[in-house]
Amino acid sequence: MLERVRNLDFHQFKGFLCYNESQIGRTNRSVDGGAEMSRAERVILTNMCMVYDGDRILVQNKVNDDWTGLCFPGGHVEHRESFVKSVIREVKEETGLTIYEPRLCGVKQFYTEKDERYIVFLYKTNRFEGELVSSEEGEVFWIDRKDLDSYSLALSFKEMYQVFTSDLTEQFTYLDNGEIIRDLY
């Protein structure tokens, strides 16, 4: 499939891009002819990857002011960067490891205070090489899976871990009458 996409005629590909870009910000009329409502929304795209080796998992002790505690490496998807390339880049930047064949295993999403949809694409892989090196994001190290609960985890990471390690595919966090709800699907 990747080769087919690479061999597309530029004008065919450009038409595809233009079609999608023309949809951004478009509105649709309701069935009863009421006010128009946009389907576009502001989105922040990120990733996270569980790198594992048998019963060991690579964790990062995040020291970021916004989200601290133990989690997996990951970060933001850059403009015009594929999701897979972004997770490979982020793991390399934060751990020193080059990962191969990251597999999408789920999604986490929530809304920010600015009403932006924040989406985290969750990947996992057991194929990697390189020397483990921590970054300014936090110290990285291997732990046994069974010991994860004995660490101070980042907010909602325990629910995210369930998506990484089960048949669940999504964690959605939202406010309902002032109460934080974390749904797992």
Rosetta blueprint (number, residue, H / E / L):
1 M L
2 L H
3 E H
4 R H
5 V H
6 R H
7 N L
8 L L
9 D L
10 F H
11 H H
12 Q H
13 F H
14 K H
15 G H
16 F H
17 L H
18 C H
19 Y H
20 N H
21 E H
22 S H
23 Q H
24 I L
25 G L
26 R L
27 T E
28 N E
29 R L
30 S L
31 V L
32 D L
33 G L
34 G L
35 A L
36 E L
37 M E
38 S E
39 R L
40 A L
41 E L
42 R L
43 V E
44 I E
45 L E
46 T E
47 N E
48 M E
49 C E
50 M E
51 V E
52 Y E
53 D E
54 G L
55 D L
56 R E
57 I E
58 L E
59 V E
60 Q E
61 N E
62 K E
63 V E
64 N L
65 D L
66 D L
67 W L
68 T E
69 G E
70 L E
71 C E
72 F L
73 P L
74 G E
75 G E
76 H E
77 V L
78 E L
79 H L
80 R L
81 E L
82 S L
83 F H
84 V H
85 K H
86 S H
87 V H
88 I H
89 R H
90 E H
91 V H
92 K H
93 E H
94 E H
95 T H
96 G L
97 L L
98 T E
99 I E
100 Y E
101 E L
102 P L
103 R E
104 L E
105 C E
106 G E
107 V E
108 K E
109 Q E
110 F E
111 Y E
112 T L
113 E L
114 K L
115 D L
116 E L
117 R E
118 Y E
119 I E
120 V E
121 F E
122 L E
123 Y E
124 K E
125 T E
126 N L
127 R E
128 F E
129 E E
130 G L
131 E L
132 L L
133 V L
134 S L
135 S E
136 E L
137 E L
138 G E
139 E E
140 V E
141 F E
142 W E
143 I E
144 D E
145 R H
146 K H
147 D H
148 L H
149 D H
150 S H
151 Y L
152 S L
153 L E
154 A L
155 L L
156 S L
157 F H
158 K H
159 E H
160 M H
161 Y H
162 Q H
163 V H
164 F H
165 T H
166 S L
167 D L
168 L L
169 T L
170 E E
171 Q E
172 F E
173 T E
174 Y E
175 L E
176 D E
177 N L
178 G L
179 E E
180 I E
181 I E
182 R E
183 D E
184 L E
185 Y L
